[in-house]
């Protein structure tokens, strides 16, 4: 499962261990995972949290008010995940499967923290006005509409004007199908590269990858849709 975690998701766990050490705790609780999630300020989850007004300062204040500092010596031993934190990682994998993603990203960790209702992270987030339903809605808005659940056949074919044939992978088929649906939704009669870009912004793995490159995916998609509404194909 670990190999499916994105670089940012792995960094969150390292940051969580660092936070546990700062609090002199020998265990990494869900509250430490939340601090790591907020500190990683460029992933999907971070953008969702920022939009909902959940800042590092607010989270830290709430946690410090609820969780007393420990007295463990963490200088020689790396803090370990608590059973609840391990459960969060399992729930994150479950969220990724639910969304048909082949990776486990920061957004899945956020949803998992909220699903672990008995954890301190969920308590803090709820207190700051973010519940599972709101978070799920924001994540789905960021990632775009749900993708087709399956594509018939293992490969497809595209016939170019030169009559040369190319094999098309299932993931490419999904993008083409999503692009076609975007064109229909916008009332366009022809499929354009702009529709393909919209589809890419919704496809599995791409939003996270683009976010890691510094692109605000939500704004990019909104801008493209605004431009396409005034364009005829």
TAHUGI-V337004 format. One record per residue. RES is the residue in one small letter. NEAR is the number of other C-alpha atoms within 10 Angstrom. D_LAST is the distance of its C-alpha to the last C-alpha in whole Angstrom. Layout:
res: {RES,RES}
near: {NEAR,NEAR}
d_last: {D_LAST,D_LAST}
This chain:
res: {x,x,x,x,x,x,x,x,x,x,x,x,x,x,x,x,x,x,x,x,x,x,x,x,x,x,x,x,x,x,x,x,x,x,x,x,x,x,x,x,x,x,x,x,x,x,x,x,x,x,x,x,x,x,x,x,x,x,x,x,x,x,x,x,x,x,x,x,x,x,x,x,x,x,x,x,x,x,x,x,x,x,x,x,x,x,x,x,x,x,x,x,x,x,x,x,x,x,x,x,x,x,x,x,x,x,x,x,x,x,x,x,x,x,x,x,x,x,x,x,x,x,x,x,x,x,x,x,x,x,x,x,x,x,x,x,x,x,x,x,x,x,x,x,x,x,x,x,x,x,x,x,x,x,x,x,x,x,x,x,x,x,x,x,x,x,x,x,x,x,x,x,x,x,x,x,x,x,x,x,x,x,x,x,x,x,x,x,x,x,x,x,x,x,x,x,x,x,x,x,x,x,x,x,x,x,x,x,x,x,x,x,x,x,x,x,x,x,x,x,x,x,x,x,x,x,x,x,x,x,x,x,x}
near: {9,11,9,15,20,18,13,20,24,17,17,24,21,18,21,27,26,21,21,28,22,14,19,18,23,21,22,25,25,27,27,30,28,29,25,23,28,26,17,20,16,20,24,29,26,20,23,21,22,15,11,15,13,18,17,19,11,13,20,17,11,19,18,12,10,12,11,11,13,14,10,15,13,18,11,6,10,17,23,16,22,14,12,18,24,15,17,26,21,15,21,25,24,16,21,21,14,10,15,14,18,13,21,27,27,27,28,28,26,30,24,25,29,27,19,19,15,12,17,23,26,24,20,22,23,14,12,16,11,18,18,19,11,14,20,17,12,20,20,15,14,23,23,19,12,14,18,12,8,11,14,8,8,11,14,14,11,12,10,9,7,6,8,8,11,12,11,15,14,16,15,15,19,21,23,18,17,23,23,19,16,19,21,14,9,16,13,18,11,11,16,13,9,16,25,19,16,21,25,22,23,24,23,21,17,15,22,27,17,16,16,16,11,11,14,17,22,17,11,14,20,12,11,14,17,11,11,17,11,8,10,10,11}
d_last: {44,44,42,39,40,37,39,39,40,43,44,44,47,48,48,49,52,53,53,55,58,57,58,61,60,61,58,54,53,50,50,50,47,46,47,46,42,42,44,41,38,35,34,32,35,36,33,33,37,36,34,37,39,41,43,45,48,48,48,51,53,52,53,56,57,57,58,61,62,63,66,65,65,62,63,64,62,58,57,56,54,55,55,52,50,50,49,46,45,45,43,41,40,40,37,35,36,35,31,31,32,33,35,37,36,37,35,37,40,39,39,42,44,43,44,47,48,52,51,52,48,47,49,49,45,46,48,45,43,41,41,40,37,36,36,34,31,31,30,28,26,26,25,22,22,25,24,24,28,28,26,28,30,31,28,25,24,21,21,20,19,23,24,25,25,25,27,25,27,26,25,22,21,21,19,17,17,17,13,12,14,12,9,11,13,10,9,5,6,5,7,8,11,10,11,14,15,15,17,19,20,21,23,27,28,26,26,30,29,27,29,32,30,30,27,26,24,24,23,20,18,19,18,14,14,15,12,9,10,10,7,4,0}
